[in-house]
Amino acid sequence: MPSSLKKIFSAREASGWVALIAMILAGSTYTSFGKQLTGALSPLSMLFVSEILMLFFAVISFGLIPIINKFIRLKPAHMIAMFEAGITNGIIAPYLWFLGLSRTTAVNAEIFGRSEMLFLIIFTAFILHNDFRKSHILGGFAILCGLITVTTRGFNSNFAFYSGDWIILTAASFYALGGTIVRAKISHIEPELHIFIRAISMIIFFAAISPFVENPLSGEIAEFPLDLIPVLISFGLLSRFVTVFSFYKAIERVPISTLTSMSSLTTAFSALFAFLYLGEDLGWHQIIGGMLIIIGALYVNFHGLHRDEKHMKQHLKMHHRHHI
């Protein structure tokens, strides 16, 4: 290979690693900043803010007109499936996630949110009729052990759930259900269209229920504490925009196996950030439980959940950080 091409590939790979590191660090702030904001904004308002930010990212990154043109050319059956996934992953799941976050710790929300993989294994087996493989059983068992370790505080007590933990688990199940719909019907559709329709589904839903909501977004914005404005800006800029922008840069520049492995560090850094920034407790049972969940999810990812690297790449683009 000519030296000039080597330099190009070297620079491309280096920029990919920079983007990957930026994604991990910026993504680690998502749960903690979200936790702070749930004290001033309702889960419904957090849903609106979060999805609007994702729509903004899609528009400036891919262009509004190209996205609309792709949307218009969708087959009716694909369009219906897109809105089904949009309702599941753009309304129900994130609403439940923010509701759960307001009722539990940021550390627990991050850990229990990773249970999506366990539900995804179950749904692909019973809805898509995929065979259970050894990797599914072992990975799912590791995830389940991690969840039990956290909820029993290292087997030192009876089950000790915050009320929000159950809601986070429910949110994870809906994210997995949406992922199953995507995999079954529309896995070939470009990720920017999924983001766009998610946001459109949320906007339609928000507009429909706003007249009946006791505390609409406008009222909460009017009473929004001034000391939380930097947090809101950081949530939008770092937790959403930088995270997603860096993810899309990294996924095109580093091996997918590297991206999947390294991105799991976001969970660890999220827990650490919540410990340092919010002053939350970080017990050994949460550390061990989180590690088991990460290991289980990685094992399933690399041994049988996805047909090939291309399918894994498509899955990550549509599910990154819901959570995209």
N, C-alpha and C positions, 0 to 999 in steps of 0.2 A: 504494500500500500504506500503511495507517495506520502512524503512527509507533510505536505499541505493538507491531505485528507486526514492524516493521523491527528493533526492539530485541530481540525474541525470536529472530529469525533471526540477528541479529548475535551475540547471546550464544551461540547454538547453534553457529555457525561458529567462534567464538573458542574454545569448549570443545573443539571438534573438533581445532583446531590444537594446543591444549595437550596433548590426548590423543596426537596424532600425534608430537609432539616427545618426549613421555614414552615412547612405544612405541619410537622409534628409539634413545633413550639407554639405556633399560632393556634392550632387545633386544641392544644391542651388548655387553653383559656376558656373554651366554649361553655363547659359545664359550670365553672365558677362564676363567670360573668353572667350567665343565664340565671344562676341561683340568686345572685344579687338583684337582678332585674325583676325576678318574680315577686319581690317584696313591694314593687311599685306598679307593675303591670300584671294584669290578669293573664292566665294561660291563653285565653283567646287573643289578647293583644300581642302576647309574645309570639303566638303562631303567625299573626299577620305580619309583624315586623320581620321575623325570620324568613318567611317565604317571599316577602317583597324584596328582601336583600338578595335572595337567590335568583329571583326574576331579573333584578338589576344586573347581576353578574352574567346571566345568560344573554341578556340583550347587548351589553357592551362587549362581550366576548365573541358572540356568534352573529350578532346583528338581528334586529327585529324583523326586517323584511325577509331574509332567508329562512328564519324560523317559521314565520307565518306561511311562506310558500310551501315548506315541508309539511306543515300542519294541514294545509288545504289538500295536499296530494295524498293524505292518508286514506286508506280504505275504511269504509264505515265500521267494519268489525274491529279494525285496529284502533280507530278513534274511540269506540266504546270501551275497549280494554284499557286504553290510555287513561280515560276518565275514571274507570274503576280503580286503577292503580293510583291515580291522582287523589281520589277521595280517601283511599286507605293510607297512602304514604304522605299525602300533602295536607290532610285535615285530621283524620281520626288519630293516627299514630303520633304526630308531633304535638297535637293538643294534649293527649294523654301524657306524653313525655314531659311537657312543661308543667302540667298539673301535678304529676308525680314529683318533679324536681322541687316544686314549692312545698312539698310535704316530707321531704327526706333530705339527706345530706348530699352534697355534690359528689363526694367519694362513692357513696352507695349508688347514686344515679348513674355514674360512669360505669361501675362494675355490673350492675343489673341490666343496664342497657346493652351490654355485650352478649346477653343471653339470646339475642336475635338468632344467632347461629343454631342454637338448640332447636328453636321453633322452626327454622328453615329446614333442618334435617327432617323433622316430623312432617311438615307440610309437603315437602317434595316426595316423601314416601307415600302418604295417604291421599294426597290430592293428585299428584302427577304419577303416582303408582311406580315410583322408582324403587328399586330394590335396596334394602338396608345392606350396607357393606360393613366390613370390619372397621374401616376408618370412621364410618358414621357412628358406630357403637362406641368405639374407644374415645373419639373426640367428644361425642355427646355426654359420655360418662364423666369425662374430665370437667366439662362445663358444669354438669349437675353437681359434681363434688365441690367445685368452686363456689357455686351458689349456696350449697348447704354449709360450707365452711364459714361464709360470711354471715348467714342468717343465724347460725348457732354460736357465733363468736368463737369459732375454733372448737366446736363440740363441748364448750364449757357451760352451756346453758340451753334452755329450751329455745324453740324458734323465736327470734326477736326481730320481727319486721317493723319498720316504720310503715305508716299507712301508705306513704308514697312509693315504697318499694314494690308493693303489689301493682300499683298503677304503672310503674316503669316496666315491670314484667309484661303487663298487658299491652303497653305501647310497643315493646319489642316483638310481641306476637303479631301485632298488626303490621309492623314493618316487614316481618317475615312473610305474612300473607300477601302483602303488596309485592314483595320480591318474587313470590311464587306465581302470581298473576303475570308479572313481567316475563318471567322465565318461560311460562307456558304459552303465552300468546304474542308478546311483542319484544322479545329480547333483541331483535334486529334493528329496532328503532333507535335513532341517534339519542344520546343522553340529554342533549340540550332541549329536545322536544319533551322529554320526561319532566325536566325542570320547569319548562314553560307551562305545560298542562297542569302540573302540580300547583303552580302559582295561580293559574287561571281558576282552577277548581276551588282553591282557597278564597280567592277574591269574590267569586260568585256566592260561595257559602257565607262569607263574612257580610256581604251586602244584604243577603236574604235575612239574616238573623239580627243584624244591627239594631233595627227598630224595636226589637223585643229584649235586648240585653240591658240589664240594669245599669252597668257601668261601661258605656261605649268607649272606644279608644280615644276619642276627642276629649272626653272628660278626664281620662287618666293622664293624657299628655298635658292638659292644663294644670294638673296638680302634681306633675312629675317633679320629684326632688332635684334641686339644682346640683347637689353633690353626686348624683348618679348620672349626670350627663356625660362625664368622661367614660363611665362604665358602658353606657349605651353606645358611644362612639367607638370604643374599643371592641365591643361585641360585634358591631357592624363591620368595622375595618379589619380587625385581627381574626376574630373567631369565625366570621363568615367569609369575607372577601379574600383576605390573604390566604386563609386555609384552602379555599376551593381553587383559587387562582394557582396557588403553588402545587396543589394536587394535580391539576390538569397539565401543568408544565412537567412535573416529575414523572407522570405516568407515560409520557412520550419519550422520556430521556433515560430512564433507568429500567433494568429488568423487572418484570412484573413480580417475580419471586422476591426480589429485594424490596420492592415497594410494599408488598403485603407483609413481609416480616418486620420491616422497620416501622411501618405505620401502626403496628400493634403497640409501639412504645408510647403512642398518644395516651392510651389508658393509664399507663404508669405515670407519665408526666402530668396528666390531668389530676390524678389523686395527689401527687406531690404539690402541684400548684394550689389545690384546694387546702392542703395542709398549711402551706406557707402563706397564702394570700388571705384565705378566709379563717384560718386558725382551726380548721376542723380536725377532729381526731383521726388518726391513721393507725389502726391497730394491726398487729401481725396477722390476725385472721383475715383482714381485708387484703393485705399484701399477698398472702398465700392463695386466698380465694381468687383474687384478680389474676394471679399468675396461672392458676389452673384453667381459668376461663380463656385466657389468651392462648395458652398451649393447645387447648382443645379446639378452639376456633381455627388456629393455624394448621393443626393436623388435618382437620376436615377440608380446609381450603386446598391443601396440597395433595390430598389423597382421595379424590373421588367426587367432591361436590360439583366441580365444574368439568365440562367435557374436555376443554383444552385451555391453553393460555389466552387465546382470543376471547373465549367465553368468560374467563375469570376477569379479564380486563374490562369487558363490557359490564359485568356485574359490579365491579368496583366503581366504575364511572356513575352508575345509577344509584348506588347505595352509600357512597362515601359520605361519612359524617351526617347521616340522615338529613341524616345523621349523617352527605348531602341528604 
